[in-house]
Amino acid sequence: MPQTLPTQDTQVRPQTFPALVMHHARVRGSRPAMREKDLGIWQTMTWADLAQQVRALANGLAALDVKPGQHVAIVGENRPRLYLSMMAAQCLGAIPVPLYQDAVAQEMLYVLQDADVRVTVVEDQEQVDKMLEVAELCPSLAYIVYDDPRGLRHYDKERLFSFEGLIEMGQEFAAAHPDYVDAAIAAIDPGDTAAMFYTSGTTGKPKGVVLSHHALIDRAEAIQDLEGLTDQEDVLAYLPPAWIGQNMFSYTQFLVSGFTVNHPESPETVAIDMHDIGPTYYFAPPRVLEELLTHVMIRMEDASAIKRKMFQVFMGLAQRVGVRILDKDPGIGLWDRLLYGIGNLMVYGPLRNALGMSRVRVAYTAGEAIGPDLFVFYRSIGVNLKQLYGSTETSVFVCVQENGQVRSDTVGPPVRGVEIRVAENGEIQVKSPGLFSGYYQNPEATAESYTEDGWYHTGDAGYLDEDGQLKIIDRAKDVGKLADGSLFAPKYIENKLKFFQHIKEVVAFGNGMPEVCAFINIDLEAVGNWAERRGLPYAGYTDLATKPEVYALIRDCVDQVNADLAQDPMLSGSQVARFLILHKELDPDDDELTRTRKVRRGFIAQKYGVLVDALFEGKENQFIETEVKFEDGRTGRISADLKIMSATIVPAHDATRKAA
């Protein structure tokens, strides 16, 4: 792609999203705003084209009588037209409410009712069907606008409109009311509500988080200044738009900085499309980084013995000096620099290319804690991966690691404008320009989220170190102690185990108990590949998970983590004593994970109470039967007699002596 100099803004930054859209159309109208891959070909939309379509869609929504303050639901994958619909709704002072596209109709029903949604803009037939399924229970839902018409030819058109039909209505409305949209845009104040995002519902019903134009834009401006972002950046929009993390990067930051957002052809082509684009500004939660690493390690296992040996040697070097080289440490010797340069040519560069990260200038990870081993791996091969800390209620950016000051055990110092304090119970509390306006129609929950003197309760436990960087221990409610008083931080243990490509998910238990026990989900692709290379037949996940050979493989991973934990004086008592491999993968459709793939720890402990009891009672096996939901809405049952295995506990003094 041809490189051009960044376009310079010559006026004060606009402070509402519609004003930003029109500003970019004036300042960088011919530059690419969005790209979408369709049938293998990248289609480009300039900022001028984008503003024109947003105006047309806004007129179309006005023709449907969308008013300021009304909620417009947006449902689908990362499609440009859905992003344009969010902008169009905001032009009218309406409030877009993104929904998770993989949620079932009944999950969407709660949000549609709670937000009193009148118009939904959806991607395709699948999402139209969900809307129609719950329409009778949502009397306020009057119109459904769809992007992809496939499969919808014979549907009742009374409340359905295609995008093309909506634009035609907009043209008619604009002819009769030529100044309507401009007047609506001019009436919007930075303090008005810009969007509403529903929480993941880890501990109960989702809550609508109300965020203003000012809150979102202020946080994006702070990061733009911190990282020196320009309109030359390329971003890949591949995560759910309903997640505030993706929305901040591919919508808010996009409209603040004026760079290009690229939309993959489908979720299945993300890896290929990432190679095509070569993003410069990248965002991924730990689970995505884990999956990428798993694919790399699977390919490496299939490589020749020479390539495997070369990989091991150079990765050992990278682990020793790679992070220091990335941080421009002047203390690295010439010989190590030379060897790392050779490694960069033969291993690290091709590896970054395989990951689609050859052009990444800044990469962030957030959403949940990342395991230190995984974090160091990416930085050691030259990917400038940094951690950030925040939440939906804080417009994401509370803390961000600064270049040259990146450590695996912190999430960085507070971003400009943010204040942090640590309460007596260890909870992190925040003041920030990015704080939410409140939970929608829930003043009680809003009041409970703040202290009496106006600090926001994050619910996370941690502390500020001597350098002013924030260390997160775990969710405050999850951090506990073993029966002997030892610290128990389940997420830390889980992340160390998930660094292994054979382990996909972990749930650790131990608060108030004499030892730590764990549920483990194997990674079907990685373990399946491992089994096939050994001629080990299996008939699916449940069968593979019960194989003695697989249990031995996972036990080796657990033993390695225990050896690492034994070297940590704070966590040596939290080694995993016993574990089992679950007979099914944890699934959002079974309420075991949120839509952002966070573990619903309390629900799992209750649902699988018989397994938890068996672990702590010292049983060797336990029968379990579980109801599961299939994608088509049907239910079924899976049963298995699960083996429970003991792991090796390493005495702390032995580990310390070996390390010395």
C-alpha positions as CSV (number, residue, x, y, z in Angstrom):
1,M,0.0,0.0,0.0
2,P,1.4,3.5,-0.9
3,Q,2.6,5.5,2.1
4,T,1.7,9.2,2.4
5,L,2.4,11.8,5.0
6,P,-0.1,12.1,7.9
7,T,-2.8,14.6,7.2
8,Q,-2.6,17.4,9.8
9,D,-5.7,18.8,11.6
10,T,-5.7,22.6,11.5
11,Q,-8.6,23.2,14.0
12,V,-9.8,22.4,17.4
13,R,-10.8,18.7,17.8
14,P,-14.6,18.2,17.5
15,Q,-16.2,16.9,20.7
16,T,-19.1,14.8,19.4
17,F,-19.1,11.8,17.1
18,P,-21.2,13.3,14.3
19,A,-18.9,16.4,14.3
20,L,-15.9,14.1,14.0
21,V,-17.4,12.4,11.0
22,M,-18.0,15.6,9.2
23,H,-14.6,17.0,10.2
24,H,-12.7,14.0,8.7
25,A,-14.8,14.3,5.5
26,R,-13.5,17.9,5.2
27,V,-9.9,17.4,6.3
28,R,-9.1,14.0,4.8
29,G,-12.0,13.3,2.5
30,S,-10.0,11.3,-0.1
31,R,-8.2,9.1,2.4
32,P,-9.5,5.6,3.1
33,A,-11.8,5.4,6.1
34,M,-13.0,1.8,5.9
35,R,-12.1,-1.3,3.9
36,E,-14.2,-4.5,3.7
37,K,-13.1,-7.7,2.1
38,D,-15.9,-9.1,-0.2
39,L,-15.4,-12.2,-2.3
40,G,-11.7,-12.0,-1.8
41,I,-11.4,-8.3,-2.9
42,W,-10.8,-5.4,-0.6
43,Q,-13.3,-2.6,-1.2
44,T,-12.4,0.9,0.0
45,M,-14.6,3.7,1.4
46,T,-13.1,7.2,1.7
47,W,-14.0,9.6,4.5
48,A,-16.1,11.7,2.0
49,D,-18.0,8.5,1.0
50,L,-18.5,7.6,4.6
51,A,-19.9,11.0,5.6
52,Q,-22.3,10.9,2.6
53,Q,-23.6,7.5,3.5
54,V,-23.9,8.4,7.2
55,R,-26.0,11.5,6.3
56,A,-28.2,9.4,4.0
57,L,-28.8,6.7,6.7
58,A,-29.5,9.4,9.3
59,N,-32.2,10.8,7.0
60,G,-33.6,7.3,6.6
61,L,-33.7,6.7,10.4
62,A,-35.4,10.1,10.7
63,A,-38.0,8.9,8.3
64,L,-38.6,6.0,10.7
65,D,-39.2,8.7,13.3
66,V,-36.1,8.0,15.3
67,K,-35.8,10.8,17.9
68,P,-33.1,12.1,20.3
69,G,-32.6,9.8,23.3
70,Q,-34.1,6.8,21.7
71,H,-32.2,3.5,21.6
72,V,-31.2,1.9,18.3
73,A,-29.9,-1.7,18.6
74,I,-27.0,-2.8,16.3
75,V,-26.5,-6.5,15.9
76,G,-23.9,-8.3,13.8
77,E,-20.3,-9.0,12.9
78,N,-17.9,-6.2,12.0
79,R,-19.6,-4.8,8.9
80,P,-19.1,-1.2,7.7
81,R,-22.8,-0.6,7.4
82,L,-23.4,-1.4,11.0
83,Y,-20.7,1.1,12.0
84,L,-22.3,3.6,9.7
85,S,-25.7,3.0,11.4
86,M,-24.2,3.8,14.8
87,M,-22.9,7.1,13.4
88,A,-26.3,7.8,11.7
89,A,-28.2,7.2,15.0
90,Q,-25.8,9.5,16.8
91,C,-26.4,12.2,14.2
92,L,-30.0,12.3,15.3
93,G,-29.1,12.3,19.0
94,A,-30.3,8.7,19.3
95,I,-28.2,6.2,21.2
96,P,-26.7,3.0,19.5
97,V,-26.8,-0.1,21.6
98,P,-24.6,-2.9,20.2
99,L,-25.6,-6.4,21.0
100,Y,-23.5,-9.6,20.8
101,Q,-24.2,-11.3,17.5
102,D,-23.8,-14.8,18.9
103,A,-26.3,-14.2,21.7
104,V,-29.5,-16.3,21.5
105,A,-32.8,-14.5,21.0
106,Q,-33.8,-14.8,24.7
107,E,-30.6,-13.1,25.7
108,M,-31.3,-10.3,23.3
109,L,-34.8,-10.0,24.6
110,Y,-33.7,-8.7,28.0
111,V,-31.7,-5.9,26.4
112,L,-34.4,-5.0,23.8
113,Q,-36.9,-4.7,26.6
114,D,-34.7,-3.0,29.1
115,A,-33.6,-0.3,26.6
116,D,-37.1,0.0,25.0
117,V,-35.6,-0.4,21.6
118,R,-37.8,0.8,18.7
119,V,-35.4,0.2,15.7
120,T,-32.8,-2.5,15.2
121,V,-30.2,-2.6,12.5
122,V,-28.9,-6.2,11.9
123,E,-26.5,-7.9,9.6
124,D,-28.4,-10.8,8.1
125,Q,-31.2,-13.4,8.1
126,E,-29.9,-15.0,11.3
127,Q,-30.3,-11.8,13.3
128,V,-33.6,-10.9,11.6
129,D,-35.0,-14.3,12.8
130,K,-33.9,-13.5,16.3
131,M,-35.7,-10.2,16.2
132,L,-38.9,-11.7,14.8
133,E,-38.7,-14.5,17.4
134,V,-39.0,-12.0,20.3
135,A,-41.0,-9.3,18.5
136,E,-44.3,-10.1,20.3
137,L,-42.6,-9.7,23.6
138,C,-41.2,-6.3,22.6
139,P,-44.1,-4.1,21.7
140,S,-41.9,-1.1,21.2
141,L,-39.9,-2.8,18.4
142,A,-41.3,-1.3,15.3
143,Y,-38.7,-1.7,12.6
144,I,-35.9,-4.1,11.6
145,V,-33.3,-2.9,9.1
146,Y,-31.0,-5.5,7.5
147,D,-27.7,-5.4,5.6
148,D,-27.5,-8.8,3.8
149,P,-30.7,-9.7,1.9
150,R,-29.9,-13.4,1.4
151,G,-32.7,-15.6,2.5
152,L,-35.1,-12.8,3.2
153,R,-37.0,-12.6,-0.1
154,H,-40.2,-14.1,1.1
155,Y,-40.3,-12.5,4.6
156,D,-43.2,-10.3,5.6
157,K,-42.0,-6.8,4.7
158,E,-44.3,-4.9,7.0
159,R,-41.6,-4.1,9.6
160,L,-38.5,-5.1,7.5
161,F,-36.4,-2.6,5.5
162,S,-33.3,-3.3,3.5
163,F,-30.3,-0.9,3.7
164,E,-31.1,0.2,0.2
165,G,-34.7,0.8,1.1
166,L,-33.7,2.8,4.1
167,I,-31.4,5.0,2.0
168,E,-34.2,5.6,-0.5
169,M,-36.5,6.7,2.3
170,G,-33.7,9.0,3.5
171,Q,-33.4,10.6,0.1
172,E,-37.2,11.4,0.1
173,F,-37.0,12.7,3.7
174,A,-34.0,14.9,2.9
175,A,-35.8,16.4,-0.1
176,A,-38.7,17.4,2.2
177,H,-36.5,18.4,5.2
178,P,-33.1,19.4,3.7
179,D,-31.7,20.9,7.0
180,Y,-33.0,18.3,9.5
181,V,-29.8,16.3,10.0
182,D,-27.6,19.3,10.2
183,A,-29.8,20.9,12.8
184,A,-29.8,17.6,14.8
185,I,-26.0,17.4,14.7
186,A,-25.7,21.0,15.8
187,A,-28.0,20.3,18.8
188,I,-25.8,17.5,20.2
189,D,-23.8,18.4,23.3
190,P,-20.6,16.6,24.4
191,G,-22.3,15.7,27.6
192,D,-25.1,13.9,25.8
193,T,-25.2,10.1,25.8
194,A,-23.3,8.7,22.8
195,A,-23.7,5.0,23.3
196,M,-24.9,2.3,25.7
197,F,-23.0,-0.9,26.3
198,Y,-24.4,-3.8,28.3
199,T,-22.1,-5.5,30.9
200,S,-21.3,-9.1,30.3
201,G,-23.5,-10.2,33.3
202,T,-20.8,-12.2,35.0
203,T,-22.6,-12.0,38.4
204,G,-26.2,-11.3,37.3
205,K,-28.4,-9.5,34.8
206,P,-26.5,-7.3,32.3
207,K,-26.6,-3.5,33.1
208,G,-26.7,-0.8,30.5
209,V,-23.6,1.4,30.8
210,V,-24.4,4.9,29.7
211,L,-21.4,6.7,28.1
212,S,-21.3,10.3,26.9
213,H,-19.5,11.7,23.8
214,H,-17.1,13.5,26.1
215,A,-16.2,10.4,28.1
216,L,-15.4,8.3,25.1
217,I,-13.7,11.0,23.0
218,D,-11.5,12.2,25.9
219,R,-10.1,8.8,26.6
220,A,-9.4,8.2,22.9
221,E,-7.6,11.6,22.7
222,A,-5.4,10.7,25.7
223,I,-4.3,7.5,23.9
224,Q,-3.8,9.3,20.6
225,D,-1.4,11.7,22.3
226,L,0.3,9.0,24.3
227,E,1.0,6.8,21.3
228,G,1.4,9.4,18.6
229,L,-1.5,7.9,16.6
230,T,-2.1,9.4,13.1
231,D,-4.4,8.9,10.2
232,Q,-1.9,6.5,8.7
233,E,-2.7,3.6,11.2
234,D,-4.4,0.4,10.0
235,V,-6.7,-1.4,12.4
236,L,-8.4,-4.8,12.0
237,A,-12.0,-4.9,13.4
238,Y,-12.5,-8.5,14.1
239,L,-13.9,-8.8,17.7
240,P,-17.5,-8.3,18.7
241,P,-18.6,-4.7,18.2
242,A,-20.7,-5.0,21.3
243,W,-17.6,-5.3,23.4
244,I,-16.4,-1.9,24.6
245,G,-12.7,-2.9,23.9
246,Q,-13.3,-3.5,20.1
247,N,-15.7,-0.6,19.9
248,M,-13.1,1.8,21.4
249,F,-10.4,0.8,19.0
250,S,-12.4,0.4,15.7
251,Y,-15.1,3.1,16.4
252,T,-14.2,5.7,19.0
253,Q,-10.4,5.8,18.3
254,F,-11.1,5.5,14.6
255,L,-13.3,8.6,14.6
256,V,-10.9,10.6,16.9
257,S,-7.7,9.8,15.0
258,G,-9.1,9.4,11.5
259,F,-7.2,6.2,10.6
260,T,-8.4,3.3,8.5
261,V,-10.5,0.4,9.9
262,N,-10.4,-2.9,8.0
263,H,-13.3,-5.4,8.2
264,P,-12.5,-9.0,7.5
265,E,-14.6,-11.1,5.1
266,S,-15.7,-13.4,7.9
267,P,-14.6,-14.6,11.4
268,E,-13.0,-17.6,9.7
269,T,-10.8,-15.5,7.4
270,V,-9.4,-13.2,10.1
271,A,-5.9,-14.7,10.0
272,I,-5.7,-14.4,6.2
273,D,-7.1,-10.9,6.2
274,M,-4.7,-9.8,8.9
275,H,-1.8,-10.9,6.6
276,D,-3.3,-8.8,3.8
277,I,-3.6,-5.6,5.9
278,G,-0.7,-5.8,8.3
279,P,-2.3,-3.7,11.0
280,T,-0.1,-1.1,12.7
281,Y,-2.3,-0.6,15.7
282,Y,-3.6,-3.9,17.1
283,F,-5.8,-5.0,20.0
284,A,-6.4,-8.6,21.3
285,P,-7.7,-10.1,24.5
286,P,-5.4,-12.8,26.0
287,R,-7.6,-15.6,24.7
288,V,-6.9,-14.5,21.1
289,L,-3.2,-14.3,21.7
290,E,-3.3,-17.7,23.3
291,E,-5.1,-19.1,20.2
292,L,-2.5,-17.5,17.9
293,L,0.3,-19.0,19.8
294,T,-1.4,-22.4,19.9
295,H,-1.6,-22.4,16.1
296,V,2.1,-21.6,15.8
297,M,3.1,-24.3,18.3
298,I,1.0,-26.9,16.4
299,R,2.8,-26.0,13.2
300,M,6.1,-26.1,14.9
301,E,5.4,-29.6,16.2
302,D,4.8,-30.7,12.6
303,A,8.1,-29.2,11.4
304,S,11.3,-31.0,10.8
305,A,13.7,-31.9,13.7
306,I,16.2,-29.2,12.4
307,K,13.6,-26.5,12.4
308,R,12.3,-27.5,15.8
309,K,15.8,-27.3,17.2
310,M,16.5,-24.0,15.6
311,F,13.2,-22.6,17.0
312,Q,14.1,-23.8,20.5
313,V,17.6,-22.3,20.5
314,F,16.5,-18.9,19.2
315,M,13.5,-18.8,21.4
316,G,15.8,-19.4,24.4
317,L,17.9,-16.4,23.2
318,A,14.7,-14.3,22.8
319,Q,13.6,-15.1,26.2
320,R,16.9,-14.0,27.6
321,V,17.5,-10.7,25.7
322,G,14.5,-10.1,23.4
323,V,12.5,-7.9,25.7
324,R,15.5,-5.9,26.7
325,I,16.3,-5.3,23.0
326,L,12.7,-4.2,22.4
327,D,13.0,-1.8,25.3
328,K,16.3,-0.4,23.8
329,D,18.4,-1.5,26.8
330,P,21.9,-0.2,26.1
331,G,23.4,-3.0,28.3
332,I,22.9,-5.7,25.7
333,G,26.3,-7.0,24.4
334,L,27.3,-6.9,20.8
335,W,27.4,-10.7,20.5
336,D,23.8,-11.1,21.8
337,R,22.6,-8.3,19.5
338,L,24.2,-10.1,16.5
339,L,22.7,-13.4,17.5
340,Y,19.3,-11.8,18.0
341,G,19.6,-10.2,14.5
342,I,20.2,-13.6,13.0
343,G,17.3,-14.9,15.0
344,N,15.2,-12.1,13.7
345,L,16.0,-13.0,10.1
346,M,15.5,-16.8,10.5
347,V,12.8,-17.1,13.3
348,Y,11.3,-14.0,14.8
349,G,10.6,-12.1,11.6
350,P,8.9,-15.2,9.9
351,L,7.1,-15.8,13.2
352,R,5.7,-12.3,13.3
353,N,4.7,-12.6,9.7
354,A,2.9,-15.9,10.4
355,L,1.0,-14.1,13.2
356,G,0.1,-11.2,10.9
357,M,2.1,-8.8,13.1
358,S,4.9,-7.7,10.8
359,R,3.8,-4.0,10.8
360,V,2.4,-3.7,14.3
361,R,3.8,-0.6,16.0
362,V,1.6,-0.7,19.1
363,A,-0.4,-3.7,20.3
364,Y,-2.6,-3.8,23.4
365,T,-4.1,-6.6,25.3
366,A,-6.9,-6.2,27.8
367,G,-10.2,-7.7,28.9
368,E,-8.7,-10.0,31.5
369,A,-5.3,-10.7,33.0
370,I,-2.7,-12.1,30.7
371,G,-0.3,-14.7,31.8
372,P,3.3,-13.4,32.2
373,D,4.7,-16.2,30.1
374,L,2.4,-15.4,27.2
375,F,3.1,-11.7,27.5
376,V,6.9,-12.1,27.5
377,F,6.7,-14.5,24.5
378,Y,5.2,-11.8,22.2
379,R,7.5,-9.0,23.4
380,S,10.6,-11.3,23.1
381,I,10.0,-11.8,19.4
382,G,9.7,-8.0,18.8
383,V,6.0,-7.4,19.0
384,N,5.4,-4.2,21.1
385,L,2.6,-5.7,23.1
386,K,1.5,-3.7,26.1
387,Q,-1.1,-4.1,28.8
388,L,-3.9,-1.7,29.5
389,Y,-6.4,-1.6,32.3
390,G,-10.0,-0.4,32.3
391,S,-13.6,-1.4,32.0
392,T,-16.8,-0.5,30.2
393,E,-17.7,2.0,33.0
394,T,-14.4,3.8,32.6
395,S,-14.4,4.0,28.8
396,V,-11.6,1.4,28.8
397,F,-8.4,3.5,29.3
398,V,-7.5,3.8,33.0
399,C,-3.9,2.6,32.9
400,V,-1.6,2.0,29.9
401,Q,2.0,0.8,29.8
402,E,4.4,3.4,28.3
403,N,7.2,2.5,25.9
404,G,10.4,1.6,27.7
405,Q,8.5,1.0,30.9
406,V,6.7,-2.2,30.1
407,R,6.7,-5.0,32.7
408,S,4.8,-8.3,32.7
409,D,3.5,-7.8,36.3
410,T,1.9,-4.3,35.9
411,V,-0.7,-2.6,33.7
412,G,1.2,0.7,33.6
413,P,0.6,4.1,35.3
414,P,-2.7,6.0,35.2
415,V,-3.4,7.6,31.8
416,R,-3.6,11.4,31.6
417,G,-6.6,12.7,33.7
418,V,-7.0,9.6,35.8
419,E,-6.6,9.4,39.5
420,I,-6.2,6.0,41.4
421,R,-6.3,5.1,45.0
422,V,-6.2,1.8,46.8
423,A,-8.8,1.2,49.6
424,E,-7.9,-0.4,52.9
425,N,-9.3,-3.7,51.6
426,G,-7.0,-3.6,48.5
427,E,-9.7,-2.5,46.0
428,I,-8.6,-0.1,43.3
429,Q,-10.8,3.0,43.1
430,V,-10.8,5.5,40.2
431,K,-11.7,9.0,39.2
432,S,-11.5,9.7,35.4
433,P,-13.0,12.0,32.7
434,G,-14.0,8.7,31.0
435,L,-16.4,7.5,33.8
436,F,-19.9,6.5,32.8
437,S,-23.0,8.6,33.4
438,G,-24.7,5.7,35.2
439,Y,-26.4,2.4,34.7
440,Y,-29.5,2.8,32.6
441,Q,-32.7,3.1,34.7
442,N,-30.8,1.6,37.7
443,P,-30.0,4.4,40.1
444,E,-29.4,1.9,43.0
445,A,-26.7,0.1,41.1
446,T,-25.2,3.4,40.0
447,A,-25.0,4.7,43.6
448,E,-23.5,1.4,44.8
449,S,-20.7,1.7,42.1
450,Y,-19.3,4.8,43.8
451,T,-17.9,5.5,47.2
452,E,-19.4,8.2,49.4
453,D,-16.7,10.6,48.3
454,G,-17.2,10.0,44.6
455,W,-14.6,7.3,43.7
456,Y,-15.6,4.5,41.3
457,H,-15.4,0.9,42.7
458,T,-13.5,-1.2,40.1
459,G,-14.0,-4.4,42.1
460,D,-10.3,-5.3,41.3
461,A,-7.6,-5.9,43.9
462,G,-4.2,-4.5,43.4
463,Y,-1.7,-1.8,44.4
464,L,0.5,1.0,43.0
465,D,4.2,0.0,43.1
466,E,7.2,2.3,43.8
467,D,7.3,3.4,40.1
468,G,3.6,4.4,40.2
469,Q,2.6,1.5,38.0
470,L,-0.6,-0.4,38.9
471,K,-0.4,-4.1,39.7
472,I,-3.6,-6.1,39.5
473,I,-3.8,-9.2,41.7
474,D,-7.3,-10.5,40.7
475,R,-10.9,-9.6,41.0
476,A,-11.3,-8.5,44.6
477,K,-14.1,-11.0,45.1
478,D,-12.0,-13.9,43.8
479,V,-8.8,-13.3,45.7
480,G,-8.8,-15.3,48.9
481,K,-6.7,-17.4,51.2
482,L,-6.2,-21.1,51.6
483,A,-6.9,-22.7,55.0
484,D,-3.3,-22.2,56.1
485,G,-3.5,-18.4,55.3
486,S,-1.6,-18.6,52.0
487,L,-2.7,-16.2,49.2
488,F,-5.0,-17.7,46.6
489,A,-5.2,-15.7,43.3
490,P,-7.1,-18.1,40.9
491,K,-6.7,-16.0,37.7
492,Y,-2.9,-15.9,38.1
493,I,-2.8,-19.7,38.4
494,E,-5.3,-20.1,35.5
495,N,-3.3,-17.9,33.2
496,K,0.0,-19.8,33.8
497,L,-1.7,-23.0,32.9
498,K,-3.3,-21.5,29.7
499,F,0.1,-20.6,28.4
500,F,0.4,-24.2,27.3
501,Q,-1.1,-24.8,23.9
502,H,-2.8,-27.9,25.0
503,I,-4.9,-26.1,27.7
504,K,-7.8,-23.8,26.6
505,E,-9.6,-22.9,29.8
506,V,-9.0,-23.4,33.5
507,V,-11.1,-22.8,36.6
508,A,-9.2,-23.0,39.9
509,F,-10.8,-23.5,43.3
510,G,-9.2,-23.1,46.8
511,N,-10.5,-20.3,48.8
512,G,-10.8,-21.5,52.4
513,M,-9.7,-25.0,51.4
514,P,-6.5,-26.8,52.4
515,E,-5.3,-27.0,48.8
516,V,-5.9,-25.8,45.2
517,C,-7.8,-27.9,42.7
518,A,-8.8,-27.2,39.1
519,F,-11.1,-27.9,36.2
520,I,-9.3,-28.0,32.9
521,N,-10.6,-27.7,29.3
522,I,-8.2,-29.1,26.7
523,D,-7.7,-27.3,23.4
524,L,-9.3,-29.7,21.0
525,E,-7.3,-28.6,18.0
526,A,-3.9,-28.7,19.8
527,V,-4.5,-31.9,21.7
528,G,-6.2,-33.5,18.6
529,N,-3.1,-32.8,16.6
530,W,-0.9,-34.2,19.3
531,A,-3.0,-37.3,19.5
532,E,-3.1,-37.9,15.7
533,R,0.7,-37.7,15.5
534,R,0.8,-40.5,18.0
535,G,-1.8,-42.6,16.3
536,L,-4.2,-42.1,19.2
537,P,-7.8,-42.5,17.9
538,Y,-10.7,-40.5,19.4
539,A,-14.3,-39.8,18.6
540,G,-14.6,-36.1,19.7
541,Y,-13.9,-33.9,22.7
542,T,-15.4,-36.0,25.4
543,D,-13.6,-39.2,24.3
544,L,-10.3,-37.4,23.8
545,A,-10.5,-35.7,27.2
546,T,-10.8,-39.0,29.0
547,K,-7.7,-40.7,27.5
548,P,-5.0,-41.7,30.0
549,E,-2.4,-40.3,27.6
550,V,-4.1,-36.9,27.6
551,Y,-4.3,-36.9,31.3
552,A,-0.5,-37.6,31.5
553,L,0.1,-34.7,29.0
554,I,-1.9,-32.3,31.1
555,R,-0.4,-33.4,34.3
556,D,3.0,-32.6,32.9
557,C,1.8,-29.0,32.2
558,V,0.4,-28.7,35.8
559,D,3.6,-30.0,37.3
560,Q,5.6,-27.4,35.3
561,V,3.3,-24.6,36.6
562,N,3.6,-25.9,40.2
563,A,7.4,-25.8,39.9
564,D,7.2,-22.1,38.8
565,L,4.7,-21.3,41.6
566,A,7.1,-22.9,44.2
567,Q,9.6,-20.2,43.4
568,D,7.2,-17.4,44.3
569,P,7.1,-17.0,48.1
570,M,3.7,-15.3,47.9
571,L,2.1,-18.1,45.8
572,S,4.1,-21.2,46.6
573,G,1.2,-22.5,48.7
574,S,-1.2,-22.2,45.7
575,Q,0.2,-25.1,43.7
576,V,-2.5,-27.3,42.0
577,A,-2.8,-30.4,44.1
578,R,-5.5,-32.2,42.0
579,F,-7.3,-31.6,38.7
580,L,-9.8,-33.1,36.3
581,I,-10.4,-32.6,32.6
582,L,-14.0,-31.5,32.0
583,H,-16.1,-33.7,29.7
584,K,-17.3,-30.7,27.7
585,E,-15.9,-27.3,26.7
586,L,-17.2,-24.3,28.8
587,D,-19.6,-22.5,26.6
588,P,-21.4,-19.1,26.7
589,D,-24.6,-20.8,25.4
590,D,-24.5,-22.9,28.6
591,D,-24.0,-19.8,30.7
592,E,-20.6,-21.0,31.8
593,L,-18.8,-18.1,30.1
594,T,-19.9,-14.6,29.3
595,R,-20.1,-13.4,25.7
596,T,-16.6,-12.0,26.1
597,R,-15.5,-15.4,27.2
598,K,-14.9,-14.6,30.8
599,V,-15.4,-17.5,33.3
600,R,-18.5,-17.3,35.4
601,R,-16.7,-18.8,38.4
602,G,-19.6,-18.8,40.8
603,F,-22.1,-20.3,38.4
604,I,-19.6,-23.1,37.4
605,A,-18.9,-23.9,41.1
606,Q,-22.6,-24.3,41.6
607,K,-23.4,-26.2,38.4
608,Y,-20.5,-28.6,38.9
609,G,-20.6,-28.8,42.7
610,V,-20.4,-32.6,42.6
611,L,-17.1,-32.3,40.8
612,V,-15.7,-29.7,43.1
613,D,-16.7,-31.8,46.1
614,A,-15.0,-34.9,44.5
615,L,-11.8,-33.0,44.0
616,F,-11.5,-31.9,47.6
617,E,-12.7,-35.2,49.0
618,G,-9.8,-37.0,47.4
619,K,-11.9,-39.2,45.1
620,E,-10.3,-40.9,42.1
621,N,-13.2,-40.5,39.8
622,Q,-16.7,-38.9,39.6
623,F,-19.7,-39.5,37.3
624,I,-21.4,-36.4,35.9
625,E,-24.3,-35.8,33.6
626,T,-24.7,-32.3,32.1
627,E,-27.4,-30.6,30.0
628,V,-26.0,-28.7,27.0
629,K,-27.6,-26.3,24.5
630,F,-26.9,-26.7,20.8
631,E,-26.6,-23.9,18.2
632,D,-30.1,-24.6,16.9
633,G,-31.7,-24.2,20.3
634,R,-32.1,-27.9,21.1
635,T,-30.9,-29.3,24.3
636,G,-29.2,-32.6,25.1
637,R,-27.2,-34.3,27.8
638,I,-23.5,-35.4,28.0
639,S,-22.4,-37.8,30.7
640,A,-19.0,-39.1,31.6
641,D,-17.1,-40.8,34.5
642,L,-14.3,-38.3,35.0
643,K,-10.9,-39.3,36.3
644,I,-9.3,-37.1,39.0
645,M,-5.5,-36.9,39.0
646,S,-3.0,-35.7,41.6
647,A,-0.2,-33.4,40.5
648,T,3.3,-33.0,41.9
649,I,3.6,-30.4,44.7
650,V,7.1,-28.9,44.8
651,P,8.5,-27.9,48.2
652,A,9.2,-24.1,48.2
653,H,12.8,-24.5,49.5
654,D,13.6,-27.2,46.9
655,A,12.5,-24.8,44.1
656,T,14.5,-21.9,45.5
657,R,17.6,-24.1,45.8
658,K,17.2,-25.3,42.2
659,A,16.7,-21.7,40.9
660,A,19.9,-20.6,42.7
